[in-house]
């Protein structure tokens, strides 16, 4: 294929990906109550699954600070068009998240003709892994990171004379950034694999970075969780486990490019 034929092929892959995102976004827009009451605003409710689980664990461990029943934020909107624009923004983000597996598949379809048969075999699995890790990260962010963040910052007060009234845009930003950022963080093994295969990263460097990574994870966990050790462990262990998994992936990638492999 010529250069322009490649561009034409890429254009149709992008068009189909954009169409998939649009369809999912429209579906999200039409299901406003499910998206907002059932998903976006749900972590603010004491009845939310994670909040109930944390509360029960807190009762068993004698940690009342883990019970979120006392924290129900008053979310307000300042802008005339704020709620409508928020509805549009969240619908697009929901469409992007839901269409991620299809978009990744379209990218693979564009690249597949340039791959060898063995590379195609492994890349098919990569599409599934990339999509699964992203969605797993989104779920971890939504059910763990977001409720803990809302609990901590929503109940934090510099003085009892100052009440928290949270802007809708601020609350939405917390939920969206917490879920999408975690989704991207869970792609760490994939990034590690490709960086190792290109020689930019090495297993030795990752192993030497263990103690620094552990400190960063502990600091991050302490910032976004209530001041109790259980919540910090709940966030820290999966993130550090992801880092150790990335080291294992890196070592596998190095074996594949070594002369012996």
Secondary structure, 3 states (H helix, E strand, C coil): CCHHHHHHHHHHHHHHHHHHHHHHHHHHHHCHHHHHHHHHCHHHCCCCHHHHHHHHHHHHHCCHHHCHHHCCCEEECCCCCHHHHHHHHHHHHHHHHHCHHHHHHHHHHHHHCCCCHHHHHHHHHHHHHHHHHHHHHHHHHHHHHHHHHHHHHHHCCCCCCCCCEEEHHHHHHHHHHHHHHHHHHCCHHHHHHHHHHCCCCCHHHHHHCHHHHHHHHHHHHHHHCCCCHHHHHHHHHHHHHHHHHHHHHHHHHHHHHCCCC
